[in-house]
Amino acid sequence: MWVTDTGNNRVLQLPSHSNTTQTALSFTGLNHPHGVRSARRRLRRRQR
């Protein structure tokens, strides 16, 4: 499940099998996010 943490300007991923572990997305530029939208198909990771 993906949720927005508006007060801390981040988007979190909460695994369905646990309610204590969270992963924050590692990018900048969010300013009070208030919603999440996802693509139906998986997106490819960008190569650096």
mmCIF file as gemmi writes it, N, C-alpha and C atoms, coordinates in Angstrom:
data_model
loop_
_atom_site.group_PDB
_atom_site.id
_atom_site.type_symbol
_atom_site.label_atom_id
_atom_site.label_alt_id
_atom_site.label_comp_id
_atom_site.label_asym_id
_atom_site.label_entity_id
_atom_site.label_seq_id
_atom_site.pdbx_PDB_ins_code
_atom_site.Cartn_x
_atom_site.Cartn_y
_atom_site.Cartn_z
_atom_site.occupancy
_atom_site.B_iso_or_equiv
_atom_site.pdbx_formal_charge
_atom_site.auth_seq_id
_atom_site.auth_asym_id
_atom_site.pdbx_PDB_model_num
ATOM 1 N N . MET Axp A 1 ? 0.85 -1.16 0 1 0 ? 1 A 1
ATOM 2 C CA . MET Axp A 1 ? 0 0 0 1 0 ? 1 A 1
ATOM 3 C C . MET Axp A 1 ? 0.903 1.231 0 1 0 ? 1 A 1
ATOM 4 N N . TRP Axp A 2 ? 0.522 2.232 -0.755 1 0 ? 2 A 1
ATOM 5 C CA . TRP Axp A 2 ? 1.254 3.498 -0.813 1 0 ? 2 A 1
ATOM 6 C C . TRP Axp A 2 ? 0.439 4.567 -0.098 1 0 ? 2 A 1
ATOM 7 N N . VAL Axp A 3 ? 1.09 5.376 0.727 1 0 ? 3 A 1
ATOM 8 C CA . VAL Axp A 3 ? 0.42 6.461 1.442 1 0 ? 3 A 1
ATOM 9 C C . VAL Axp A 3 ? 1.276 7.72 1.37 1 0 ? 3 A 1
ATOM 10 N N . THR Axp A 4 ? 0.625 8.868 1.458 1 0 ? 4 A 1
ATOM 11 C CA . THR Axp A 4 ? 1.366 10.127 1.501 1 0 ? 4 A 1
ATOM 12 C C . THR Axp A 4 ? 1.484 10.595 2.943 1 0 ? 4 A 1
ATOM 13 N N . ASP Axp A 5 ? 2.649 11.117 3.26 1 0 ? 5 A 1
ATOM 14 C CA . ASP Axp A 5 ? 2.933 11.699 4.576 1 0 ? 5 A 1
ATOM 15 C C . ASP Axp A 5 ? 3.091 13.194 4.331 1 0 ? 5 A 1
ATOM 16 N N . THR Axp A 6 ? 1.976 13.895 4.322 1 0 ? 6 A 1
ATOM 17 C CA . THR Axp A 6 ? 1.947 15.307 3.947 1 0 ? 6 A 1
ATOM 18 C C . THR Axp A 6 ? 2.844 16.168 4.822 1 0 ? 6 A 1
ATOM 19 N N . GLY Axp A 7 ? 2.809 15.981 6.121 1 0 ? 7 A 1
ATOM 20 C CA . GLY Axp A 7 ? 3.596 16.797 7.04 1 0 ? 7 A 1
ATOM 21 C C . GLY Axp A 7 ? 5.096 16.653 6.866 1 0 ? 7 A 1
ATOM 22 N N . ASN Axp A 8 ? 5.542 15.497 6.391 1 0 ? 8 A 1
ATOM 23 C CA . ASN Axp A 8 ? 6.969 15.255 6.198 1 0 ? 8 A 1
ATOM 24 C C . ASN Axp A 8 ? 7.374 15.24 4.728 1 0 ? 8 A 1
ATOM 25 N N . ASN Axp A 9 ? 6.453 15.627 3.825 1 0 ? 9 A 1
ATOM 26 C CA . ASN Axp A 9 ? 6.732 15.747 2.393 1 0 ? 9 A 1
ATOM 27 C C . ASN Axp A 9 ? 7.348 14.486 1.803 1 0 ? 9 A 1
ATOM 28 N N . ARG Axp A 10 ? 6.673 13.341 1.985 1 0 ? 10 A 1
ATOM 29 C CA . ARG Axp A 10 ? 7.199 12.095 1.436 1 0 ? 10 A 1
ATOM 30 C C . ARG Axp A 10 ? 6.067 11.125 1.113 1 0 ? 10 A 1
ATOM 31 N N . VAL Axp A 11 ? 6.414 10.11 0.346 1 0 ? 11 A 1
ATOM 32 C CA . VAL Axp A 11 ? 5.497 9.026 0.006 1 0 ? 11 A 1
ATOM 33 C C . VAL Axp A 11 ? 6.084 7.752 0.596 1 0 ? 11 A 1
ATOM 34 N N . LEU Axp A 12 ? 5.249 6.964 1.277 1 0 ? 12 A 1
ATOM 35 C CA . LEU Axp A 12 ? 5.706 5.746 1.943 1 0 ? 12 A 1
ATOM 36 C C . LEU Axp A 12 ? 5.063 4.508 1.336 1 0 ? 12 A 1
ATOM 37 N N . GLN Axp A 13 ? 5.824 3.421 1.341 1 0 ? 13 A 1
ATOM 38 C CA . GLN Axp A 13 ? 5.283 2.126 0.946 1 0 ? 13 A 1
ATOM 39 C C . GLN Axp A 13 ? 5.163 1.275 2.198 1 0 ? 13 A 1
ATOM 40 N N . LEU Axp A 14 ? 3.958 0.808 2.479 1 0 ? 14 A 1
ATOM 41 C CA . LEU Axp A 14 ? 3.711 -0.058 3.628 1 0 ? 14 A 1
ATOM 42 C C . LEU Axp A 14 ? 3.439 -1.466 3.112 1 0 ? 14 A 1
ATOM 43 N N . PRO Axp A 15 ? 4.295 -2.438 3.434 1 0 ? 15 A 1
ATOM 44 C CA . PRO Axp A 15 ? 4.072 -3.814 2.972 1 0 ? 15 A 1
ATOM 45 C C . PRO Axp A 15 ? 2.766 -4.374 3.522 1 0 ? 15 A 1
ATOM 46 N N . SER Axp A 16 ? 2.081 -5.177 2.731 1 0 ? 16 A 1
ATOM 47 C CA . SER Axp A 16 ? 0.798 -5.726 3.159 1 0 ? 16 A 1
ATOM 48 C C . SER Axp A 16 ? 0.934 -6.738 4.287 1 0 ? 16 A 1
ATOM 49 N N . HIS Axp A 17 ? 2.09 -7.346 4.444 1 0 ? 17 A 1
ATOM 50 C CA . HIS Axp A 17 ? 2.277 -8.371 5.468 1 0 ? 17 A 1
ATOM 51 C C . HIS Axp A 17 ? 2.753 -7.81 6.803 1 0 ? 17 A 1
ATOM 52 N N . SER Axp A 18 ? 2.97 -6.494 6.891 1 0 ? 18 A 1
ATOM 53 C CA . SER Axp A 18 ? 3.489 -5.91 8.124 1 0 ? 18 A 1
ATOM 54 C C . SER Axp A 18 ? 2.913 -4.519 8.306 1 0 ? 18 A 1
ATOM 55 N N . ASN Axp A 19 ? 2.717 -4.112 9.545 1 0 ? 19 A 1
ATOM 56 C CA . ASN Axp A 19 ? 2.231 -2.755 9.787 1 0 ? 19 A 1
ATOM 57 C C . ASN Axp A 19 ? 3.285 -1.899 10.483 1 0 ? 19 A 1
ATOM 58 N N . THR Axp A 20 ? 4.527 -2.375 10.57 1 0 ? 20 A 1
ATOM 59 C CA . THR Axp A 20 ? 5.566 -1.613 11.256 1 0 ? 20 A 1
ATOM 60 C C . THR Axp A 20 ? 6.702 -1.172 10.345 1 0 ? 20 A 1
ATOM 61 N N . THR Axp A 21 ? 6.942 -1.859 9.239 1 0 ? 21 A 1
ATOM 62 C CA . THR Axp A 21 ? 8.048 -1.52 8.348 1 0 ? 21 A 1
ATOM 63 C C . THR Axp A 21 ? 7.544 -0.612 7.24 1 0 ? 21 A 1
ATOM 64 N N . GLN Axp A 22 ? 8.3 0.423 6.954 1 0 ? 22 A 1
ATOM 65 C CA . GLN Axp A 22 ? 7.923 1.327 5.876 1 0 ? 22 A 1
ATOM 66 C C . GLN Axp A 22 ? 9.145 1.698 5.061 1 0 ? 22 A 1
ATOM 67 N N . THR Axp A 23 ? 8.926 1.993 3.799 1 0 ? 23 A 1
ATOM 68 C CA . THR Axp A 23 ? 9.983 2.423 2.902 1 0 ? 23 A 1
ATOM 69 C C . THR Axp A 23 ? 9.599 3.777 2.343 1 0 ? 23 A 1
ATOM 70 N N . ALA Axp A 24 ? 10.485 4.755 2.461 1 0 ? 24 A 1
ATOM 71 C CA . ALA Axp A 24 ? 10.226 6.083 1.897 1 0 ? 24 A 1
ATOM 72 C C . ALA Axp A 24 ? 10.846 6.153 0.513 1 0 ? 24 A 1
ATOM 73 N N . LEU Axp A 25 ? 10.136 6.76 -0.435 1 0 ? 25 A 1
ATOM 74 C CA . LEU Axp A 25 ? 10.701 6.941 -1.771 1 0 ? 25 A 1
ATOM 75 C C . LEU Axp A 25 ? 11.84 7.937 -1.706 1 0 ? 25 A 1
ATOM 76 N N . SER Axp A 26 ? 12.867 7.683 -2.485 1 0 ? 26 A 1
ATOM 77 C CA . SER Axp A 26 ? 14.076 8.507 -2.404 1 0 ? 26 A 1
ATOM 78 C C . SER Axp A 26 ? 14.157 9.523 -3.546 1 0 ? 26 A 1
ATOM 79 N N . PHE Axp A 27 ? 13.308 10.515 -3.511 1 0 ? 27 A 1
ATOM 80 C CA . PHE Axp A 27 ? 13.426 11.643 -4.425 1 0 ? 27 A 1
ATOM 81 C C . PHE Axp A 27 ? 12.975 12.904 -3.711 1 0 ? 27 A 1
ATOM 82 N N . THR Axp A 28 ? 13.383 14.044 -4.232 1 0 ? 28 A 1
ATOM 83 C CA . THR Axp A 28 ? 13.061 15.316 -3.595 1 0 ? 28 A 1
ATOM 84 C C . THR Axp A 28 ? 12.053 16.091 -4.435 1 0 ? 28 A 1
ATOM 85 N N . GLY Axp A 29 ? 11.582 17.191 -3.896 1 0 ? 29 A 1
ATOM 86 C CA . GLY Axp A 29 ? 10.699 18.068 -4.639 1 0 ? 29 A 1
ATOM 87 C C . GLY Axp A 29 ? 9.233 17.965 -4.262 1 0 ? 29 A 1
ATOM 88 N N . LEU Axp A 30 ? 8.897 17.148 -3.29 1 0 ? 30 A 1
ATOM 89 C CA . LEU Axp A 30 ? 7.5 17.06 -2.87 1 0 ? 30 A 1
ATOM 90 C C . LEU Axp A 30 ? 7.166 18.231 -1.954 1 0 ? 30 A 1
ATOM 91 N N . ASN Axp A 31 ? 5.974 18.779 -2.136 1 0 ? 31 A 1
ATOM 92 C CA . ASN Axp A 31 ? 5.527 19.884 -1.314 1 0 ? 31 A 1
ATOM 93 C C . ASN Axp A 31 ? 4.107 19.584 -0.851 1 0 ? 31 A 1
ATOM 94 N N . HIS Axp A 32 ? 3.981 19.005 0.329 1 0 ? 32 A 1
ATOM 95 C CA . HIS Axp A 32 ? 2.697 18.616 0.916 1 0 ? 32 A 1
ATOM 96 C C . HIS Axp A 32 ? 1.886 17.695 -0.007 1 0 ? 32 A 1
ATOM 97 N N . PRO Axp A 33 ? 2.43 16.506 -0.313 1 0 ? 33 A 1
ATOM 98 C CA . PRO Axp A 33 ? 1.678 15.573 -1.166 1 0 ? 33 A 1
ATOM 99 C C . PRO Axp A 33 ? 0.37 15.177 -0.487 1 0 ? 33 A 1
ATOM 100 N N . HIS Axp A 34 ? -0.675 14.986 -1.28 1 0 ? 34 A 1
ATOM 101 C CA . HIS Axp A 34 ? -1.97 14.652 -0.69 1 0 ? 34 A 1
ATOM 102 C C . HIS Axp A 34 ? -2.68 13.508 -1.4 1 0 ? 34 A 1
ATOM 103 N N . GLY Axp A 35 ? -1.997 12.824 -2.294 1 0 ? 35 A 1
ATOM 104 C CA . GLY Axp A 35 ? -2.62 11.693 -2.979 1 0 ? 35 A 1
ATOM 105 C C . GLY Axp A 35 ? -1.575 10.868 -3.704 1 0 ? 35 A 1
ATOM 106 N N . VAL Axp A 36 ? -1.929 9.641 -4.015 1 0 ? 36 A 1
ATOM 107 C CA . VAL Axp A 36 ? -1.032 8.737 -4.726 1 0 ? 36 A 1
ATOM 108 C C . VAL Axp A 36 ? -1.799 8.122 -5.883 1 0 ? 36 A 1
ATOM 109 N N . ARG Axp A 37 ? -1.138 8.023 -7.02 1 0 ? 37 A 1
ATOM 110 C CA . ARG Axp A 37 ? -1.727 7.357 -8.169 1 0 ? 37 A 1
ATOM 111 C C . ARG Axp A 37 ? -0.688 6.39 -8.709 1 0 ? 37 A 1
ATOM 112 N N . SER Axp A 38 ? -1.105 5.218 -9.079 1 0 ? 38 A 1
ATOM 113 C CA . SER Axp A 38 ? -0.158 4.233 -9.59 1 0 ? 38 A 1
ATOM 114 C C . SER Axp A 38 ? -0.592 3.733 -10.959 1 0 ? 38 A 1
ATOM 115 N N . ALA Axp A 39 ? 0.389 3.263 -11.711 1 0 ? 39 A 1
ATOM 116 C CA . ALA Axp A 39 ? 0.117 2.686 -13.022 1 0 ? 39 A 1
ATOM 117 C C . ALA Axp A 39 ? -0.293 1.225 -12.85 1 0 ? 39 A 1
ATOM 118 N N . ARG Axp A 40 ? -1.097 0.741 -13.749 1 0 ? 40 A 1
ATOM 119 C CA . ARG Axp A 40 ? -1.535 -0.648 -13.656 1 0 ? 40 A 1
ATOM 120 C C . ARG Axp A 40 ? -0.38 -1.608 -13.926 1 0 ? 40 A 1
ATOM 121 N N . ARG Axp A 41 ? 0.462 -1.264 -14.888 1 0 ? 41 A 1
ATOM 122 C CA . ARG Axp A 41 ? 1.612 -2.121 -15.168 1 0 ? 41 A 1
ATOM 123 C C . ARG Axp A 41 ? 2.826 -1.605 -14.421 1 0 ? 41 A 1
ATOM 124 N N . ARG Axp A 42 ? 3.786 -2.47 -14.243 1 0 ? 42 A 1
ATOM 125 C CA . ARG Axp A 42 ? 5.006 -2.102 -13.518 1 0 ? 42 A 1
ATOM 126 C C . ARG Axp A 42 ? 5.859 -1.153 -14.333 1 0 ? 42 A 1
ATOM 127 N N . LEU Axp A 43 ? 6.421 -0.164 -13.68 1 0 ? 43 A 1
ATOM 128 C CA . LEU Axp A 43 ? 7.306 0.78 -14.344 1 0 ? 43 A 1
ATOM 129 C C . LEU Axp A 43 ? 8.743 0.289 -14.237 1 0 ? 43 A 1
ATOM 130 N N . ARG Axp A 44 ? 9.531 0.525 -15.293 1 0 ? 44 A 1
ATOM 131 C CA . ARG Axp A 44 ? 10.936 0.132 -15.261 1 0 ? 44 A 1
ATOM 132 C C . ARG Axp A 44 ? 11.737 1.143 -14.471 1 0 ? 44 A 1
ATOM 133 N N . ARG Axp A 45 ? 12.74 0.652 -13.745 1 0 ? 45 A 1
ATOM 134 C CA . ARG Axp A 45 ? 13.628 1.559 -13.024 1 0 ? 45 A 1
ATOM 135 C C . ARG Axp A 45 ? 14.53 2.274 -14.013 1 0 ? 45 A 1
ATOM 136 N N . ARG Axp A 46 ? 14.832 3.512 -13.727 1 0 ? 46 A 1
ATOM 137 C CA . ARG Axp A 46 ? 15.731 4.289 -14.575 1 0 ? 46 A 1
ATOM 138 C C . ARG Axp A 46 ? 17.158 3.822 -14.357 1 0 ? 46 A 1
ATOM 139 N N . GLN Axp A 47 ? 17.885 3.678 -15.438 1 0 ? 47 A 1
ATOM 140 C CA . GLN Axp A 47 ? 19.296 3.301 -15.369 1 0 ? 47 A 1
ATOM 141 C C . GLN Axp A 47 ? 20.125 4.547 -15.14 1 0 ? 47 A 1
ATOM 142 N N . ARG Axp A 48 ? 21.094 4.46 -14.236 1 0 ? 48 A 1
ATOM 143 C CA . ARG Axp A 48 ? 21.959 5.614 -13.962 1 0 ? 48 A 1
ATOM 144 C C . ARG Axp A 48 ? 23.303 5.424 -14.572 1 0 ? 48 A 1
